Amino acid sequence: QVQLVESGGGLVQPGGSLRLSCAASRSNFRLTAMGWYRQAPGKQRELVARISIGSDSTNYADSVKGRFTISRNNAKKTVYLQMNSLKPEDTAVYYCNTVPSGVLGGWGQGTQVTVSS
């Protein structure tokens, strides 16, 4: 299994930015598409961004398109999510995982993002 450790969350005002990072424990991370998911209180976990193995293809949920950017560095075994123009509805716990999820292991602890004035 691959351990995934998310970081970079925090409290930010509406319109602000955050950059999330996800570090993988094993190099086979580079063999699969990766994604960022989020789960808000009382809601199901949803996929918000996906990136292909070679970073040549990215996909975003409509709710974050144009504001979030996913990237990866396979040499560093890390996936990033740059979040700009944050809105209160972006408040959630953010997780990274494979797409589809669970290919390399379970979920990490996630990182809390709170957008509030």
BADRENZA-544204 format. One record per residue: x negated, y, z of N, C-alpha, C, O in turn; residue in one letter. Coordinates in pm, whole numbers, padded with zeros to 5 digits, always signed. Example, Ala and Ser with C-alpha at 12.3 -4.5 7.8 and 13.67 -1.06 7.14 Angstrom:
# BADRENZA-544204
-01319-00569+00780-01230-00450+00780-01320-00330+00780-01424-00332+00846A -01285-00225+00708-01367-00106+00714-01290+00003+00787-01341+00114+00804S 
***
This chain:
# BADRENZA-544204
-00083-00120+00000+00000+00000+00000-00086+00124+00000-00200+00124+00046Q -00027+00230-00053-00093+00360-00054-00028+00448+00051+00095+00460+00055V -00109+00510+00134-00056+00606+00232-00051+00744+00169-00148+00789+00107Q +00060+00810+00184+00080+00943+00128+00098+01042+00242+00182+01022+00330L +00019+01148+00241+00023+01247+00348+00051+01384+00288-00030+01438+00213V +00167+01438+00323+00208+01568+00272+00168+01678+00370+00164+01657+00491E +00138+01796+00315+00104+01910+00398+00135+02040+00323+00162+02038+00203S +00131+02151+00396+00148+02281+00333+00281+02348+00357+00301+02462+00316G +00373+02279+00423+00503+02339+00449+00495+02447+00555+00390+02472+00614G +00609+02512+00577+00613+02617+00678+00738+02701+00665+00831+02668+00592G +00737+02811+00738+00848+02907+00735+00810+03022+00643+00703+03081+00658L +00896+03053+00548+00868+03160+00453+00996+03238+00427+01106+03184+00434V +00981+03366+00398+01097+03449+00367+01146+03423+00225+01069+03379+00140Q +01273+03450+00200+01323+03436+00062+01239+03518-00035+01203+03632-00006P +01208+03458-00149+01123+03522-00247+00976+03490-00230+00894+03525-00315G +00942+03425-00121+00802+03391-00094+00756+03266-00167+00830+03206-00246G +00632+03228-00138+00570+03114-00206+00503+03021-00105+00460+03064+00002S +00496+02896-00143+00421+02795-00068+00359+02698-00167+00410+02678-00277L +00248+02638-00126+00186+02534-00206+00174+02408-00122+00106+02406-00020R +00242+02304-00165+00239+02176-00096+00131+02087-00156+00103+02094-00276L +00073+02005-00071-00026+01908-00116+00014+01769-00068+00076+01754+00037S -00022+01668-00145+00003+01529-00108-00123+01450-00138-00163+01438-00253C -00184+01397-00034-00307+01320-00049-00276+01171-00042-00208+01125+00049A -00328+01098-00140-00309+00952-00143-00434+00884-00090-00545+00933-00106A -00414+00771-00028-00526+00703+00038-00603+00612-00054-00716+00574-00022S -00545+00575-00168-00611+00481-00256-00611+00531-00400-00521+00603-00441R -00711+00492-00475-00729+00545-00610-00628+00491-00710-00614+00546-00819S -00554+00383-00675-00454+00335-00771-00336+00431-00784-00246+00410-00865N -00340+00535-00705-00244+00646-00720-00245+00699-00863-00142+00744-00913F -00360+00695-00927-00374+00751-01061-00307+00665-01168-00305+00704-01285R -00253+00550-01131-00194+00458-01227-00044+00475-01244+00019+00398-01315L +00013+00575-01179+00158+00589-01183+00200+00735-01187+00130+00824-01139T +00317+00757-01244+00376+00890-01237+00408+00922-01091+00443+00835-01012A +00395+01050-01057+00420+01094-00921+00528+01202-00919+00552+01269-01020M +00591+01217-00806+00696+01318-00795+00703+01378-00657+00652+01322-00560G +00768+01493-00651+00803+01554-00524+00954+01541-00507+01032+01569-00597W +00991+01497-00388+01130+01480-00351+01159+01572-00233+01067+01618-00165Y +01285+01599-00210+01321+01675-00091+01453+01624-00035+01538+01570-00107R +01467+01642+00094+01591+01602+00162+01632+01711+00259+01562+01739+00357Q +01745+01771+00231+01800+01873+00319+01892+01806+00422+01941+01696+00397A +01916+01870+00535+02003+01811+00638+02139+01774+00582+02206+01856+00518P +02181+01650+00606+02312+01605+00561+02322+01572+00414+02431+01542+00364G +02210+01577+00343+02212+01549+00199+02119+01433+00167+02032+01397+00245K +02141+01376+00050+02055+01267+00004+01922+01322-00047+01913+01436-00091Q +01822+01240-00040+01691+01276-00094+01703+01288-00246+01766+01204-00311R +01642+01393-00302+01650+01415-00445+01510+01439-00502+01422+01492-00435E +01492+01398-00625+01368+01422-00697+01373+01563-00756+01467+01596-00828L +01273+01645-00726+01274+01782-00779+01169+01805-00886+01183+01896-00967V +01063+01724-00888+00959+01743-00988+00886+01612-01010+00865+01534-00917A +00848+01589-01134+00779+01467-01172+00663+01503-01264+00673+01596-01344R +00552+01428-01251+00438+01449-01339+00387+01314-01386+00381+01219-01308I +00351+01306-01512+00303+01182-01570+00160+01151-01522+00096+01233-01456S +00114+01033-01557-00018+00988-01513-00127+01085-01556-00213+01123-01476I -00124+01126-01681-00227+01214-01734-00192+01360-01731-00262+01441-01793G -00087+01398-01660-00042+01537-01648+00006+01598-01778+00020+01720-01787S +00031+01517-01879+00075+01572-02007+00224+01596-02011+00274+01659-02104D +00297+01546-01912+00442+01561-01910+00489+01594-01769+00451+01527-01673S +00572+01696-01758+00633+01730-01629+00783+01749-01649+00829+01787-01757T +00857+01721-01545+01002+01737-01548+01048+01796-01415+00990+01769-01310N +01153+01878-01422+01200+01946-01302+01353+01938-01292+01424+01935-01393Y +01400+01935-01170+01543+01949-01148+01584+02090-01189+01506+02184-01179A +01706+02102-01236+01754+02233-01282+01744+02339-01172+01720+02456-01199D +01762+02296-01048+01764+02390-00937+01629+02455-00910+01622+02559-00844S +01520+02394-00960+01388+02450-00932+01312+02489-01059+01202+02543-01052V +01371+02461-01173+01304+02489-01301+01270+02637-01313+01353+02725-01287K +01146+02663-01352+01101+02800-01366+01044+02860-01239+00984+02968-01242G +01063+02791-01127+01011+02842-00998+00905+02750-00938+00812+02797-00872R +00917+02621-00960+00823+02522-00906+00734+02469-01017+00775+02458-01132F +00610+02438-00979+00515+02378-01073+00445+02261-01005+00384+02278-00899T +00452+02144-01066+00385+02026-01013+00254+02006-01090+00247+02030-01210I +00152+01963-01017+00024+01933-01080-00042+01820-01002+00002+01785-00892S -00148+01763-01059-00218+01656-00991-00365+01661-01024-00404+01709-01130R -00445+01610-00934-00588+01594-00955-00620+01448-00922-00632+01412-00805N -00633+01367-01024-00652+01223-01000-00786+01194-00932-00796+01099-00854N -00887+01274-00961-01017+01253-00897-01008+01275-00746-01075+01207-00668A -00925+01371-00706-00907+01400-00563-00789+01323-00503-00762+01335-00384K -00721+01244-00586-00606+01165-00539-00503+01255-00471-00453+01223-00363K -00473+01366-00535-00385+01465-00475-00282+01516-00576-00313+01535-00694T -00161+01537-00528-00054+01598-00607-00015+01728-00538-00012+01735-00415V +00016+01829-00617+00050+01960-00562+00189+02002-00610+00238+01958-00714Y +00250+02089-00531+00374+02153-00574+00365+02301-00538+00370+02338-00421L +00351+02384-00639+00352+02528-00620+00497+02575-00626+00566+02554-00726Q +00541+02639-00519+00680+02683-00510+00684+02835-00500+00633+02892-00403M +00743+02898-00597+00756+03043-00599+00903+03083-00593+00993+03001-00615N +00927+03209-00564+01064+03263-00558+01155+03173-00476+01266+03139-00519S +01108+03136-00359+01183+03042-00275+01316+03101-00230+01330+03221-00206L +01414+03011-00220+01549+03048-00180+01587+02971-00053+01528+02866-00025K +01682+03020+00023+01725+02946+00143+01768+02803+00110+01749+02713+00192P +01824+02782-00006+01869+02647-00043+01753+02552-00075+01776+02433-00097E +01631+02603-00078+01513+02517-00093+01470+02457+00041+01380+02373+00045D +01533+02498+00149+01499+02446+00281+01526+02296+00286+01637+02250+00259T +01421+02221+00321+01431+02075+00324+01297+02018+00372+01198+02089+00387A +01297+01888+00396+01172+01816+00415+01129+01767+00277+01206+01704+00205V +01005+01797+00241+00952+01761+00110+00859+01641+00122+00774+01635+00211Y +00877+01546+00032+00798+01424+00028+00739+01405-00111+00797+01449-00211Y +00626+01339-00117+00577+01295-00247+00587+01143-00249+00583+01077-00146C +00600+01089-00369+00605+00945-00388+00592+00918-00537+00591+01011-00619N +00582+00793-00571+00578+00756-00711+00716+00777-00773+00816+00793-00703T +00719+00777-00906+00846+00784-00978+00851+00664-01072+00773+00658-01166V +00942+00568-01050+01037+00563-00939+00967+00546-00805+00850+00507-00799P +01040+00574-00699+00978+00573-00566+00947+00431-00521+01009+00334-00565S +00849+00421-00433+00818+00294-00371+00727+00201-00449+00703+00089-00405G +00675+00245-00562+00590+00158-00644+00462+00122-00570+00414+00009-00580V +00407+00216-00495+00280+00192-00426+00297+00180-00276+00200+00153-00206L +00416+00199-00226+00437+00190-00082+00553+00275-00037+00631+00323-00118G +00563+00294+00095+00676+00366+00151+00657+00516+00153+00567+00570+00087G +00741+00583+00228+00741+00727+00237+00646+00776+00347+00627+00710+00448W +00589+00893+00323+00510+00957+00427+00601+01031+00523+00723+01013+00521G +00540+01114+00608+00619+01185+00708+00685+01310+00652+00774+01367+00715Q +00642+01353+00535+00700+01472+00474+00646+01599+00536+00576+01596+00637G +00681+01711+00475+00643+01842+00528+00765+01933+00521+00832+01942+00418T +00793+02001+00632+00913+02084+00641+00891+02218+00574+00792+02286+00599Q +00985+02254+00489+00987+02387+00427+01115+02456+00472+01226+02406+00451V +01100+02573+00534+01215+02649+00579+01208+02788+00516+01110+02861+00534T +01313+02823+00443+01319+02954+00378+01427+03035+00449+01547+03005+00439V +01383+03137+00521+01477+03215+00601+01418+03352+00631+01296+03368+00645S +01506+03449+00641+01462+03583+00679+01476+03602+00830+01443+03709+00882S 
***
